[in-house]
Amino acid sequence: MKCILRKIRLYAAVAGAVATMNSCGSDWLELSDPNSLAPGNFPTKIEHVDLLVNSVYGAQHHWCFLGNYWAGYVMYCLDHTIDMLWHEDPAWIDICAGEVKVGNNKVTDPWTALSLGVYYANTALEEIAAYRETAPETETEALNNYEGECLFFRAYYWWHMLSLYGEPDAEGVGIPIVKAVPKTLEEMYVGRKKTGECYRAIIEDLDRAVSLLTQTDAHRVTGWAARAFRAKACFFAGERELARTYLKDCIDNSGKTLEPFERYRMMFNGYDAYEYNSESFYEMGNRADPTSGSAYGSPNTGSTLSLYYPPFCIAPDGTRTAMSYGNQYMHDRNLGRFGYTDPAPQSKAVMKTRQGANGETEYYLDEAYLALQQKHRDELGREADGPDPRLYVCALQPFIDEVQMTIDGVNASRKVAQVDFGKWWEDTSVTTGNDPETFYGWPVRKYNFLEGHLLDATRNVAGYNIYFLRLPEIYLMYALLIRDEDPATALEYVNKVHRRAYNYPVDAPSEADYKSLGDRTRTVDATDHLANDPLLYELWAEVFGEMRWWEYVRLLDLGEKEKDYYKTISGPGSSKTNIVWKATNYAMPIPTTEFENNPNPEMVQTPGY
C-alpha cells in the first residue's frame, strides 16, 4: 500500500501546484493539452470507463500476485503443494517450513499488489459514478455491469489479502477496508479491521455486484460469478443460512455442470478449447502476448506462475533439463495422499542395467513397472489398489508423461524426468539428500506450460487461465455445510465430484462411490487426517495445485494436522528440515512500512511477528 499512497501524494502535490498557479490569474500559465488526462476530459465517454475497468482486471496480472508470486513463492509453499529443489534461499525455505520472519518479501510483497488492485477498483468506481451524471440512458446497463465488475474485484482483492494476512477468527486482526481514493493525508491513515468486519465488507460489495451484473460473457465477471463468490464468502464468514441459500442457488440455477474427465484433465494448461468451461464461475484469463511484456515485473497479459516448478525433460544425452528455473517439485508426500504406492523409479526394484553393444552399461526401466503405470491410466481408478486419477491431472509422471521441449533448437516430444539435475540414472543423493530408493520428484502439472521451454512462450509468459471458483468447490462447500444434519445429501454431492474424477456418470450411483462420510479414502497413510474423511479428501484432491487449499486449512484449523502429515521440507544443502506449526502461521506478516509510516493505532503488524 505504501507505493500506492506515494502515487496519491504525488498526484495531490501536482494538483496543488496547478491550483496555486491558476490562482495567480496569469493567462500565460494556462496551458491546455487535449492529449493529457485531466478531470475535464477523462472519462467523457463509455470507452474511457472501459479503460478504467480494464486496469481493475489487469491488477490480477501483477508480478507479486497471479503474475508470479502467489503460487511458487506463497501458496504452493504454505499448503505443501511443493518441495524445494533449490536450497540456497533461506527465506523461501522458511515459508515451506512454517518459520516465516518479518521482512520476508516473498510473503509481504503481495500486500502491495493486492492494495493496488483495491486502489484501481476504487478509482474506477468513483469515475463511473461521476460519468453517470452525464451519461445517456442507453449506457445505463453497461455502466451497471462495469460497476458490478469493480465491486466484484474490490471484494476479490480483499479476499486474497484476508486469506494471506488476516487471522481466521472473526475477532482477529484482518486487513484495511478502503472504499475510496484518499483525498487528504489523514484519509491515508487507515487501520486494519477485524476479520469478521472484512468478510462483511466483502459480502456487501458482492450483494451490490449481484444486483448490477446482467452480462453473460464468460470472459468477464458475470452475475453467477458474483453469486458463487458471495456464497463462498458467506460460508467462510459463518453465515450459515445465507451460505446454504446461495450455494444451493448456484447448484440449482446457474446451469453449471461438471466437465467430463477428459476435458477436466486438460483445462489447466492453456488450451483454449477447455477454458471458460461449463463448471467455471470465474477464471483469470491469460494470454501469452508475443508483442509486449515479459515475466519479470513488466506489464503483460499472461502469467508466469510456473517459472519455479516447470517440468524436467530427458534430453537425448540422458541429462535432465528443466523447462525453466526448476526450483520446485511436487512434495513426495502428495503421491501417497493420492494413493500411489509403486516403487520410486530409480529404486533397485525398477531401474535395471544391461550391457550395451559397445560394452557400456545401459540403464532402463523394468517393463512390468511401465506396464503397471499404463494400467493405472487405462483403468482410471477402477483398480482396487490403484491411485486416484486426479494424480495425473495434478502432476506429471517421470518416464511416462511427455511434453514438448526445445533442446538445441529442436522442439520435440520428450519424456518427463524426475526433478533433479544430471543423467536420469545418476544417484544425486550426496548433493540433494534425496534417496533414490524412495525419491519420486514428480513435477506439478496444473498451471504449467507443456509445449516448450517457458522462454518459448514469449519471454517466460504463459497463457493458462487461473480458476477462482469451480462447481466442484460449490458442491463440497454445500456438503460441508449440511453434513451433520443431512449426511445422505452431503454424501451425494461428495460422490458427484468423486464420480467425475473416476470417469463415471456424475448423477448415477457408481462402483467408486463412498458408502459413508467416514469411508476410507485413497490416501495410503492410515494416520493421515484425510484417510477416513471423504469430504475433506475430495476437497483437497479437487483443488490441489489451484492455490485454494490454504483457505480451507485456515478455515478448518488444519495447520497442525497438515504439518504432521508432510513432516519435512528440503532444507539448506542436502539436509531435511522439519516443518513446524504455530497458530500464528495462519496469518503472514505485512510490510513494516505500513505501520511505521501510519499513525493509525489500528494499523499494526500481524500478531506473532
N, C-alpha and C positions, 0 to 999 in steps of 0.2 A: 504493500500500500504506500510505502514511502515514496517510491518513484512516481506513483500517480499523483500524490499530493504535491510533489515538486512541480509536475506539469501544471497542476491547477494554480499553484502560487505564481508560476511564470506567466500564465495567462492573465491572472489578476494584476500582476505588475505591469504587463504591457497595456492592458485595458486602462489602468490608472494613469499611465503616462500619456496615452492618447487623450483621455478626458482632460488632463491638465493642459495639454497643448491647445485643444479645441476651445477651452475656456478663455484663452488669451484673445480670441477673436481675430487672429491673423489669417487672412484668406490664403496667403502663400503656404500655410501649413496644411490646408485642407486638401489632401491628396486622395484620389479615388482610383482604385484598381479593380475593374469589374471581374478579373480572374481570381482575386483573392477571396477567401472565405470570411464572411462577417455576418452578424445577425440580420443585416438588411437584405442579404442575397442568398442566405442558406439557412434552412431549407425554404425554398419558394415554390417547389413542385414535388410531386409524388416521387419522382426519380431520385431526388435528394434524400427523401426519407428512406428509400430503398438502400441507398449507400450507407446510411447510418445503421440500419438493421443488419446489413452485411458485416459491419465491423463487430456486431454483437455475436454473430455466428463465428466470425473469424477468430475471436479470442480463444476458441477451443483449440486452435492450432498452435497456441503459444508453446515455445520450446520447453518451458517449465511446467506445462500441463500435458495435454494429449498429443502435442507435437513431439514429445520425447520423455520428459522426466517421469510422468505419472506411473508408467509400467516398470521399466527397468530399474529406476532409482528408488521408487517408493512402493507401490502396491505389490509388485511381484516379490519384493524383499519382505514386506510386513506379513504377507499371508503365506510365504514359503512356497510360492509357485516355483521359485528358482533356488539354485545353489550357486556358489561363486567359483568360476574357473580363474578369474583374476583375483589375486590375493594381496595386491600391493596398495590397496586403498582402505585404510582403517575405518574411515567414516562410512564407507559403503558396507563393509562387513558389520559394523555396529548396527545398522538398520536391520540386517538379517538376524543378528544375534540378540536383539532386544536391548541394546546398550546405547541408544541414541543420546547424544550430548548436545547441549546448547551450542549453537554456531554451526551445526551440520547443515550446510547449504542445500544438500540434496533433499532434505525434508522441509527446509524453510523457504526455498525459492518458489515453490508452487503458491505460497501465500500471495506473493506479488502478482503472479499470473492470474490467479482467480480474482483478486481485488480489481485487476484491470478489466476483467470481464464484467464485474458488477458496475464499474465506472462507465463502461461503454453502454451497458443496458440503461443506466440512469440517464445518461446523456441523450440517448435515443428516445426514451420515454418523455423527457422534458420537451424535446424538439417536436415530437409527434403531437403533444398537447398544444404547443404553440402553433403548429401548422394547421391544426384542426380549426382554428379560429377563422381562417380564410379559405379553407379547402372547399371545393364544390361538393355537393351532396353525393354525387356519383362516386366519390372516392371514400365514402364512409366505411364500406365493408373492407376495403384494402387497408385503411388506417386501423380498423379494429383488429385485423389479422396481424399487422405489424406490432401493434401494442401488445397483443396476446403473445407473440413470439418473444418480445423483450421481457415480459413478465415471466414467461417460462424460463428464459435464460438467466434472469436475475436469481430465480429460485435454484436453478441448475448450478450456478457458480457458488451460491451459498451452500448448497447441498454438499458439494465436493470439499469446500472449506471445512464444513462442520464434520464431515467424515474423517478428515485428517487431523484437525486441530481442536475440535470440540470434545469435551468429556461426555461419555454416553448418558450419564444420569441427567434427568431433566433439570435438576437444580445445579448441575455442574457448569463450569465455565465454557461458554460457547464461542461465538465469533461476533465481530461488529455487524450490525444490521444497518447498512447505509442505504437510504431510499431516495437521496437527492444529491446532485452535484454540489459540493460545498461552495458557498459564495463568499464566506469570510474565514479568517484564520480560526476563529472559535468553532466554526462548524466542522473543521477538520479534526477537532479533538474528540473523537468518538471512542467509546469503550466497547468491551465485549459483553454481550448479553448472555443470559443463562441459556443453556441448550434448549430447554422447553420453549422459551420465547423465540428462539431461532426457528424451531420447527413450525411454530405458529405463523411466523412471518412467511416462511416458505409456502405453507398451505394457503395463506391468504392471497399470495401472488398467483398461485395455481388456480384458486377459485375464480379469480378475475380473468385469468387466461382462458379457462374453460368457457366462460360466458362470452368471450370475444372471438374465439377461433372458429371459423367456418371452413377454412381451406382444407382440401383433401390430398394435396400433393405430398407424397411420402418423402420427398426430398427436403421438405420443410417441416417445421413443427405444426402438428395438426391438433384438433380438439381431442382426439383419442390419445395422442402423446401426452397432453396436459392432464387428461383424466387418469391415465395409468400412473404418471408421476405423482399426482395428488393422492392416489390410492396408496402408493408406496410410502409417501411422506406421512400420511395418517397412520399407517401401520407402524412405522418407526417411532412416531410420536406417542404411541399407546392409545390413540383414539379409536378404540376397537369397533364401535358401531359404525362410525363413518368409514373406517377401513373395510369392514365387511360389505357395506353397501357399494362402495366404489370399486372394490376388487371384483365383486360379482357382476357389476355393470360392465366392466371390461371383459369379463369372461363371456357373458351372455349376449352383449350387444355391439361389441367392437367389430365383429366379423373376422377377427384374427383366428388363425388356425395354425397348428404345428406343422412345420415343413416335414416332408418325408426325410428319412435318414440320409439318403444320398445327397439331397440338397443341403440339409443341415451341415453335413461334413464339409461342404465347400464354401460356406458363407463367410468365412473369417479371413480370407487371403486375397481379397481384392478382385475377385472375378465378378464382373458387373451382373451377370445373369442370376446371381444368387443373393445379391444385396437388395435392400428395400423390399424384403420378402414378406410373406403372409404372417409371420409371427413377431415382426419387429414393430414396436411402438415408436421408438426414436433411435436413430443412429447418426453419429457424426460422419458426414460424407467427406471422403478424402480422394484426392486426385493427384497423381504424380505429374505435375505440370512441367513439361520439358523446357519451358521458356523462362521461368522465373523462380527465384527462391532457392534455398538449399537447406540441408538438415540443421546446420549449426547456428540456430537462432534467427536466421533470416526469415522474413515473411514467406509463406508458401501455402499451397492448397492441399498438402498431403501430411503425412506423419512419418516419424522415424522411431516409433516405439521399439521396433525390433533391432535397432542398431547394436544392442548389447547382447541379445540372445538369438542370433541367427543360426541356421543350420550349418554344420560342418559337412563337407563332402570328401569323398575319397578321390584324390587326383590319380591320373594314370600311373604315377610312380609309387602309389600306395600311401602318400602323405595325406594327413587330414588337413583340409584347408577350409577356413571359416569364410562364410559369405559376407561377413562384415567384421566387427570387432571380436565377437565370440567371447565375451566376458562371463556369460552365464549359461546355465543349462537347467533343465527341469530337475528339481530336487528328487533324488532317487526314491525317497520315501513315498512320493506320489504314485509310483508304479504299483507298490504293494496296496495302496489305498484303492487303486483301480482294479485290483485283483490279479495283477500279473505276477506269476510265480516261476517262470522259466529261468534257467541259469543265465548269468551275465555272459555277453558274447565273447569276452576274452578269457573266460574260465577254461580250465583244462577239459571240462565236460563238453565244451562247444568248439573251441578253436583247435584245429588239427594241423599237423605238419606232414609233408611228404617231400621226397627228393625230386627235384625238377630235372629236366632233360640235360641241363648243364651241370648237374651235381649240386646246385644250390638248394637251400631249404625253402620250400614254398609253404605258405600259410593259407588255410581255407577253413570255412565253417562247416560243421557237421551237417550232412544232408537231412538227417532226421529232424534236426533243430530247425532248419529252414522250412521244411515241410510243415512242421507244427506251427510256425509263425504264420504261414499262409492259411492254415486251417482256422486259426483264431479269427482271421478277417473274413473268410468264406462263411463261417457259421455265425458270425455276429452275435456272440454271447450265448448261443444255444448249447455250447459245451457246459457240462456240469462244473468244470473247474477252470473254464477259460476267463479271460479278463473282460471287463466292461468295455463294450465297443467304443465308448467315448474316449477311451485312451488314445485311439487312433484319430480322433478329431482334435484332441488337445496336444498331442505330441507326435514327433517323427521318430520312427524306429530305425536305429542304425542297421545298415546292411540289408534292410528290406525296402524301406521307402526310398523314392528317388525324387530329386529336384533338379531344376535347370541351373547349371553353374558355369560361368565363364572362367576358363583357365587357359592361359597363354593365347588369348584371343579367340578361343573356341567355346561357343556356348553349346552345351550338350547335356543330356540327361545323365545324372551321376548318382551313385548310391550315397545315401546319408551315412555319415561316420559318427562314431562316438565323439562327444565333445571333448577334445583333447588335441595336443599337437604331437607331431612325429608320425612315423609309419603306423598304420592302423593296427598292426600286430605287436607293436613295441610296448613293453612294460614301462610306464612312466611313473610308477608309484613313488619313486625316490623324490621326484620333483613336485608331484601333485598330491601325494598322500592317498591316492585312490587305489585300492587293492583290486587288481584285475580279476580276482575271483568273485568279487561282489559289486564292482562298479558298473553301472549301466550307462549313464551320461547321454540320455535322450534329449534332443533339442525340443523346445516348445514349438508347437505348430500354429496355435492361434495367433493372429496378428503377426505373421511372418511373411516376408516376400519369398516366394518359392521358385522364381524364374530367373535366377541370375544373381551375381554379386550385387549387394544393395547399391553399389555405385552405378550399376547398370540402370537402376530405377531413378534416373535423373537426379544425380547429386545426393544419393542416400535417402531420398524422399519416396515413400511407397504409397500406394493408393487403396489400402484396405480400409473399409469402413469400420468404425468402432461403435459397438452397440451399447446403448444406455439401458434400455428395457426391452425384454422379450417376453412372449407369452408364457413360457415355462416358469419364469420367476413369478409372474402373477398367479399362476396355478399354485405354486409352492408356498407363497405368502398366504394365500387363502387357506391352504391346508394347515399351515402353522396356526392360523387364527382360530380354526374350528376343530382342531384335532382332539381337544378334551371333550367337547360337547357333542360332536358328530364325527367320531373316528371313521365310520364307514365312508362318508363322503370325502373326508380328508384323504383316506387311503386311495380312493378312486382317482383323485387329482394327482397323487404321487405316482400311481400306476400309469396314468396317461403319459406323463413325462418319461417314465421308465420304458413303456412300450415303444415309444418313438425311438429311443436310444437303441433298442434291440430289434428294430425294423419290423414291428408288429403293427397292425391297425390300432390307432390310438383309442378308439371308443369301444372296443370289444375286449372281453377278457382274453388273456393270453397265458401261455405256459410260463412266461417270465414273470408274471405278476407276483408282487409281495402278498403274503397271506394276512399280514397284520402290520401295524405301525411299529412293532417290536421285532420284525423278522430280521434274519441275518442278511447283511449286505455283502457285496463282493470284497470288501476290504480284508486283507489277509490277516492282519494283526488283530487278534481277538480282544486285546486291551484298548484298541482304538475306540474312542467315544462314538465314532460313526458306525461301529461294527454291528450294532443292533438298533440303529435309528435310521430307517429308510428315508424318512422325510429330510433329515439334515444331510444324509449321504447324497440324495438326489440333488439337493440344492448345491452342495459342494461340487458334485460332478458336472452339473449343468452349467454353472457359472465359472468353472475353473478357467483360469487364464484370461478372464474378462474384467479383472480389477474390481469385482464387486463382493467377493467372498469376505474381504476385510470388513465390509459394512455389517455383515451378519455375525462375524466374530465379536465385534464390539457390542452389537445389539443384544446378543445372547450370552455374553460374558464367557466366551470360549477360549480366551487367550491362554490360560493355564493348561487347558486340555490340548490345545494345538501345540504348545511347547513340548508337552510330554510325548506327543506323537512324533514330531520332527526331530527332536533331540539335539542335533548338531548342525553346524554350518561349516563349510571350508573356511579356515582362518588364514592368518599370515603364514607364508612359506608353504609347507606341506602339512600343517597342523589341522586338527579339527577343533572347532570352538563350540562349547556348549551353549545352546540357546537358553536364555534366562527369561523369566517373566516377572514383570512388575505391573501393578494395576495402572501406573502412570503411562505405560506403553500404549494405552488406548488413545491417547491424545498427544500429538507431537508438539515440540516447541515452535514458537513463532519467531520471526526475526527480532532481534533485540532492539533494533532501531525503532520499532513500533512504540514500545513503552518508554524508551529513553527520550524520545522527542515529543511525547504526547502526555500532557499533564492530567488527562482524564484519569481519575483513580480506578476506573473500571477497565482501563487498557493495561492488562497485566500479562506476565509470562504464564504460559500453561503450567498449572500446578505440577510440581515434581521436577521442574527443570530450573 
